[in-house]
Amino acid sequence: MYTNDIVAIDNRLKEQIMDSYILSSSDFMYSVDMGFHLIAANLNFLNFIQPISIKNSLQIGDHLLDSIKFSPDLKTRFGNCFIRGFKGEVFVEEVQFQLPDKGIDKWSELHINPILNGDTTIGVTIISKDITASKYAALELLASNIRLNNILLSSSDWIWEVDANGTYTYCSEKAISHLGYDVGEIIGMSPFDFMREDEKQRVGLIFQDIVASNSAIVDLENWNIHKDGSEVCLLTNGFPVFDANGKLTGYLGVDKDITMRKTNELELLRMNEDLLLKTEELTKLNSELERFAFVASHDLQEPLRTVTSFLQLFEKKYTNLVDPTAKKYIDYAVNAAERMRYLIRDLLEYSSSGKGIEEYAEVNLNLIVSDITQLFEISHADTDVEYKIGKLPIVNAMYLKMLQVFQNLIGNAIKYKSEEKLVIEISANELDQDWQISVKDNGIGIEPQYHESIFELFNRLHSFSDYSGTGIGLAVCKKIVEMHGGKIRVKSDLNKGAEFIFTLPKNRP
Ligand code: ADP
């Protein structure tokens, strides 16, 4: 600032006013002559410069460039600025002033003005403003802009901005990979321009509500038409942008292409519906089959009873008239008819076991087990069994079905006993969601490869002559347990006994 630049009410005041401007300024002000000697400086400058001057006390008249511990670069830089000033140039230059061993790192804005004596330049005046804070803020802003730009470039998402009319005012390059249009084509268009009429209406209604409440757009799925005509599903998220008066000026957001995910989801949904239909068909077929097995086994009972009675009558009446071979044949026929009777009985049991004809009730498994063991003690009086029965729960189940499960499992334990004295252990274990019930014996055991197949209908590991049976008992157990929402399995090895474990949910599914 020059005295001539100051307009004051009283010319005599000019110098005092000039002094007060200089005093109140936080800038450094100094002047050098054409030989780089300091010819004037304000106190701010002297206080700053003295500790970093070579002699630690810079005086008026000293060579400014030689007196300061400048780096060679900085010295040249300042020297050049002064020389430009000497040549009459008025300019502003930004300089980074670094003296690492003094811990100084400042940015200064140098305002350089030649000092004129008439037409002749006799030196320069420098006003140096400390712009460190704003410079670092600007550098930080630049760095964060570069970072943001890199994120934009590396993101697979499309970033956009629309104005209050919903017109694109900015859009990142990724738009082309999403919709096939380049940035130039998209600017000026609206998101709705890419939608089919019905989608436009659907999304439009949602968007109306969002804008009315100045809310953010959160995970808004919308279908768009790609430039090549294909359908593209975008997931839109965005924030409202407001001006200084709080007026909505538009939205800034991100679109993610979720076409693949959405198509897979839709395909999965379709497959699920198909599966549901097939399951329904299968359930229907299954119940038809069960009905058929029930009717067939029920209706077969009567003719079988007739065959058996006539065979028995024949055996009784003509036993003395036929030769031993014919007698043997009659025995075979009677035995086969007997086996068929069991088969039909068990088949009937199996086909009716799936029917939920019975009501669910609180069933005390302790009572069921004690009833069955008593019954078996009478019906299998010749088998010595030691029962070890733990505390069993009261479950919500079908009473008769539970009876059937324990009857089959305990009956099998007795049937498949080994030479050893039979010990049957029945216990329960409380799990988080289920009761786990175990029926364990020390009988002949089952080889691991049959652990699954024994639960299938008619699967037996022995001939009828070794162990009577039809291969239906465990299939019935499985069906009943599953009907109650549980699972059944066996833990066993040959000659190591067998443990049948099944679960019953504490809460009915
Ligand atoms: P069944 O006893 O009428 O043959 P199941 O369905 O009850 O029919 O059993 C299927 C097969 O599983 C039996 O034939 C037998 O080989 C085997 N099995 C069932 N329970 C036991 C057990 N406790 N110990 C050994 N094997 C068993």
Boltz pocket constraint, residues with backbone or C-beta under 6 A from the ligand:
constraints:
  - pocket:
      binder: B
      contacts: [[A, 408], [A, 409], [A, 412], [A, 413], [A, 416], [A, 441], [A, 443], [A, 444], [A, 445], [A, 446], [A, 454], [A, 455], [A, 456], [A, 459], [A, 460], [A, 461], [A, 462], [A, 467], [A, 468], [A, 469], [A, 470], [A, 471], [A, 472], [A, 473], [A, 474], [A, 475], [A, 497], [A, 498]]
      max_distance: 6.0
